[in-house]
Amino acid sequence: MTLTDLFKFLFFSSVVIWLIPPFKQYKGKYFWYFVLLAVEDPLSFAMRIFVLEDLITLYYLIICFLLLMAVFSKEQIIKYKFVWMEAFIILISPILYNVFKYVIIYKGNFLQIILLHQLNMNGVLSYFSIISLHLGIFLVFLKEFIVKYVSEKKFSLFLLFLFVYELTVVLKLFNILVGYADATAFFIITSIAQIIFGLFFSIHREDKIGLTV
């Protein structure tokens, strides 16, 4: 098996495995979080097939923002809806600025302009934005884990796996940004780890697993 074949195998294995957790987590606290994780890679793959590469950055920013929202309760989202709206506008404003500037200059069909224009922000800025969103999710899970342990004396394996999973995502993205480790080896290791996480979440629910101490 060549390295390319291995990458393809890991990618498609991950895609298939992560389609399962939403069914297991149905009506659970983080159901929509797992739904978004399940569709994230298939949709990005489809966008590349249909030559929508220029929209990938915008797509990942929106997905990551929705993932962050998904780990909060409905009541929290409604209570701070204006904060969420402002944060979303700030997040995508650099991209929107480029789009509207292009529309003003060329005065053509809006859809065609979006597809033709390079929508990617500065590479560093876009990666920092995506990493920051995943870091925010990691901190939410870590906080939930600590609160549950302190208040209920319960060691939640589910929450432990959640924040460790998000940590692997952050490290993977950060390595792409700064290259602190061998990219190939690091990609393979983190991909295998994320497949294992997917299998865990396909079997266990938050309300069914925990170690009481």
C-alpha positions in Angstrom: 0.0 0.0 0.0 1.4 3.4 -1.0 1.3 6.4 1.2 -1.4 7.9 -1.0 -3.5 4.7 -0.6 -3.0 4.9 3.1 -4.2 8.5 3.2 -7.3 7.6 1.2 -8.0 4.6 3.4 -7.8 6.6 6.6 -9.9 9.4 5.1 -12.8 7.2 3.9 -12.6 5.0 7.0 -13.0 8.1 9.1 -15.9 9.4 7.0 -17.8 6.1 7.3 -17.2 5.6 11.0 -18.2 9.2 11.9 -21.5 8.7 10.2 -22.5 6.3 13.0 -22.3 8.5 16.2 -25.3 10.7 15.4 -27.5 7.6 15.5 -26.1 6.6 18.8 -26.3 10.1 20.2 -29.8 10.8 19.0 -31.6 13.0 21.5 -28.4 13.3 23.5 -27.0 16.6 24.8 -24.4 16.8 21.9 -26.5 15.3 19.1 -26.1 18.2 16.7 -22.4 18.4 17.4 -22.1 14.8 16.2 -24.3 15.5 13.2 -22.0 18.3 12.1 -19.0 16.1 12.6 -20.6 13.4 10.5 -21.3 15.7 7.5 -18.2 17.9 7.7 -15.8 15.8 5.6 -18.4 14.4 3.1 -19.6 17.9 2.3 -16.0 19.2 1.9 -15.2 16.3 -0.3 -18.3 17.0 -2.5 -17.3 20.6 -2.7 -13.9 19.7 -4.1 -15.5 17.3 -6.6 -17.8 20.1 -7.9 -14.8 22.5 -8.1 -15.9 24.8 -5.3 -12.4 24.9 -3.7 -12.7 28.6 -3.3 -15.5 28.2 -0.8 -13.7 25.7 1.4 -12.4 28.3 3.9 -15.8 29.9 4.3 -17.4 26.4 4.6 -15.0 25.3 7.4 -15.5 28.6 9.3 -19.3 28.2 9.3 -19.1 24.5 10.2 -16.7 25.2 13.1 -18.8 28.1 14.3 -21.9 25.8 14.3 -19.9 23.1 16.1 -19.2 25.6 18.8 -22.8 26.6 19.1 -23.8 22.9 19.2 -22.0 22.4 22.5 -24.1 25.1 24.2 -27.7 24.6 25.3 -30.6 26.0 23.4 -31.3 28.4 26.3 -27.7 29.7 26.3 -27.9 30.3 22.5 -31.2 32.2 22.8 -30.1 34.2 25.8 -26.9 35.4 24.0 -28.2 35.4 20.4 -26.9 38.9 19.7 -23.5 37.9 20.9 -23.5 34.9 18.7 -24.6 37.0 15.7 -21.9 39.6 16.3 -19.2 36.9 16.7 -20.3 35.2 13.4 -20.3 38.5 11.5 -16.8 39.3 12.9 -15.6 35.9 12.0 -16.6 36.0 8.3 -16.3 39.7 7.7 -12.9 39.5 6.0 -14.4 37.1 3.5 -17.5 39.1 3.0 -15.4 42.3 2.5 -13.5 40.6 -0.3 -16.8 39.4 -1.9 -18.6 42.7 -1.8 -15.5 44.6 -3.0 -15.3 42.3 -5.9 -19.0 42.8 -6.7 -18.6 46.6 -6.6 -15.6 46.5 -8.9 -17.0 44.1 -11.5 -20.7 44.6 -11.2 -21.5 41.2 -12.6 -23.7 38.2 -11.7 -23.3 37.7 -7.9 -23.2 33.9 -7.9 -20.6 33.8 -10.7 -18.5 36.3 -8.8 -18.6 34.2 -5.7 -17.5 31.1 -7.6 -14.8 32.9 -9.6 -13.3 35.0 -6.8 -10.7 33.6 -4.5 -12.6 33.6 -1.2 -9.8 32.3 1.0 -8.7 34.7 3.6 -5.0 35.0 4.4 -4.0 31.5 5.2 -2.6 32.2 8.7 -5.7 34.2 9.7 -8.1 31.5 8.5 -6.3 28.7 10.3 -6.1 30.8 13.5 -9.9 31.4 13.3 -10.6 27.7 12.8 -8.1 26.7 15.5 -9.6 29.2 17.9 -13.1 27.8 17.4 -12.0 24.3 18.1 -10.0 25.5 21.1 -13.2 27.1 22.4 -15.0 23.7 22.0 -12.2 22.0 23.8 -12.4 24.4 26.7 -16.2 23.9 26.9 -15.8 20.1 27.2 -12.9 20.5 29.6 -15.1 22.7 31.8 -18.0 20.3 31.7 -15.6 17.4 32.7 -14.2 19.3 35.7 -17.7 20.6 36.8 -19.1 17.1 36.7 -16.2 15.6 38.6 -16.3 18.3 41.3 -20.0 18.5 41.7 -21.0 14.9 41.2 -17.8 13.1 42.0 -18.2 11.4 38.6 -15.3 10.7 36.2 -16.9 11.1 32.8 -15.1 9.0 30.2 -17.5 10.4 27.6 -16.4 14.0 28.3 -12.8 12.9 28.7 -12.9 11.5 25.2 -14.7 14.5 23.8 -12.1 17.1 25.0 -9.2 14.8 24.1 -10.7 14.4 20.6 -10.9 18.2 20.2 -7.4 18.5 21.5 -6.2 16.2 18.6 -8.1 18.4 16.1 -6.4 21.5 17.5 -3.0 19.9 17.4 -3.5 18.6 13.9 -4.5 22.0 12.6 -1.7 23.8 14.5 0.8 21.4 13.0 -0.4 22.3 9.5 0.0 26.0 10.5 3.5 25.9 12.0 4.9 22.4 11.1 6.3 21.5 14.6 6.1 17.7 13.8 6.6 15.5 10.7 3.4 16.2 8.8 2.9 12.7 7.3 3.5 10.8 10.6 1.4 13.3 12.6 -1.5 13.1 10.1 -1.5 9.3 10.2 -1.3 9.2 14.0 -4.0 11.7 14.6 -6.2 10.2 11.9 -6.0 6.8 13.6 -6.8 8.4 16.9 -9.8 10.2 15.5 -11.1 6.9 14.0 -10.8 5.3 17.5 -12.8 8.3 19.0 -15.4 7.8 16.3 -15.8 4.1 17.3 -16.1 5.1 20.9 -18.9 7.6 20.3 -20.6 5.0 18.1 -20.9 2.7 21.1 -21.3 5.0 24.2 -23.6 7.8 25.2 -22.9 10.5 27.7 -25.8 9.4 29.9 -24.8 5.7 29.9 -21.1 5.7 30.8 -19.1 7.1 33.7 -17.0 6.0 36.7 -18.2 7.2 40.1 -15.4 7.8 42.6 
